């Protein structure tokens, strides 16, 4: 919910990759990522986590992309 609120137009999907409710793959697709570097995209997501990033970051694998890039590559992962 924090990511959806903090990154305009974001489509967020979450997957429990180990089945332990502690390690997640998070994919964030948003038009605001267009033209931004991967680092800038990740910084926006972590900023949206409002201070939770320090405790959450070791437990997530983050994928970000702009919708146009996803269509070109066939994946939403960058």
C-alpha positions in Angstrom: 0.0 0.0 0.0 2.9 2.4 0.8 4.4 1.9 -2.6 1.1 2.4 -4.4 0.5 5.6 -2.5 4.1 6.9 -2.9 4.8 6.1 -6.6 2.2 7.7 -8.9 0.4 5.2 -11.1 2.3 2.2 -9.7 1.1 -1.3 -10.4 2.6 -3.4 -7.6 2.8 -7.2 -7.3 4.1 -9.0 -4.4 5.2 -12.7 -4.2 6.4 -14.6 -1.2 9.4 -16.3 -2.8 10.3 -18.6 0.0 6.9 -19.3 1.5 8.0 -18.0 4.9 6.2 -14.7 4.8 9.6 -13.0 5.2 11.2 -12.9 1.7 9.4 -11.2 -1.1 9.8 -10.4 -4.8 8.2 -7.0 -5.4 7.6 -5.8 -9.0 6.7 -2.1 -9.4 5.6 -0.8 -12.9 4.9 2.9 -13.1 5.0 5.5 -15.9 6.9 7.9 -13.6 9.9 5.5 -14.0 10.2 6.4 -17.7 13.6 8.0 -18.4 14.9 7.2 -14.9 17.9 5.0 -14.1 17.3 1.7 -12.3 18.9 3.3 -9.2 16.5 6.3 -9.3 13.6 3.9 -9.7 14.6 1.9 -6.6 15.2 5.1 -4.7 11.7 6.2 -5.4 10.3 2.9 -4.1 12.4 3.0 -1.0 11.4 6.6 -0.3 7.7 5.5 -0.6 8.4 2.9 2.1 8.7 5.8 4.5 11.5 4.6 6.8 10.5 0.9 6.6 13.2 0.3 3.9 15.9 -0.3 6.5 14.0 -3.3 8.0 12.4 -4.4 4.7 15.2 -4.0 2.2 17.1 -7.2 3.2 13.9 -9.2 2.8 12.8 -8.0 -0.7 14.0 -8.5 -4.2 12.9 -5.4 -6.1 12.1 -5.2 -9.8 11.1 -1.9 -11.4 10.2 -0.7 -14.9 8.2 1.8 -16.9 5.3 0.3 -18.8 7.0 1.1 -22.2 10.1 -0.9 -21.2 8.0 -3.8 -20.1 6.2 -3.9 -23.5 9.5 -3.8 -25.4 11.3 -6.5 -23.4 8.3 -8.7 -22.6 9.1 -8.5 -18.9 8.5 -6.1 -16.1 11.8 -6.8 -14.6 14.9 -4.6 -14.9 
